Amino acid sequence: MSGERILVIEDNPETSCLIKCSLEETGFKVIITDLINSGFNLLQNQQPSLVIVDVDLPDGSGFDFCRKVRSHKPLASTPIILLTGHSDVKDKMLGFACGADQYLTKPIEMVELEMWVKALLKRVSIDTAHAPVAESEDLSIDEETHLVKYKDLTIENLTAREFKLLQILAKNMPKVLSRKYILSKIWNTVAVDHLVDTHIYNLRKKLPADLAVRIQSVPGKGFRFH
């Protein structure tokens, strides 16, 4: 959990600085912006593990941000914490109705915020571990049996890392995943980038041609499953 990126969308410099310092002391990497639009762009490009967003922002509301994220399929499962001065029950109900995972009111002790961040990330980790993995009309990837089924074929000859690579790409489709992101998820470290390219090459060779071409290279960005 340590080292995961947290996006903070907050227009009060003192609050954002306090959150950043507190979470970075715990080992998280924190990205800060004060606008909804730039926050959504950062969410798409930086792929943070969780978002903390204020309700009242110069270019919109945290409620609108939640709605936008939940309606955007590649990002829809990202945990969101609304952090606001509005303590009215109706506001809380609206926040949860818009898709927030937690609604916290200011002022808040940083230790409590850290607790919720860790709890939500742990929940996501557990949900991911027990999911049947990625499924679409013609593709099923089952982590428990370590089998990939594509149309009427069963693919059994993938190594553990090739299987995990296909799983991560398919689960995040159509997002572009950077080499460093893939390395952190499969090798749990930052290693040389060509490791990913080599495994992509080997994976493609083991897949049916019409499935292999769905793993696309995006110059200067990384890879995606389309």
Helices and strands as residue ranges (DSSP letters): E 5-9, H 13-25, E 29-33, H 36-46, E 50-54, E 56-57, E 60-61, H 62-71, G 73-75, E 80-84, H 89-97, E 102-105, H 110-130, E 139-142, E 147-150, E 153-155, H 160-171, H 179-186, H 194-206, H 209-212, E 215-218, E 222-225
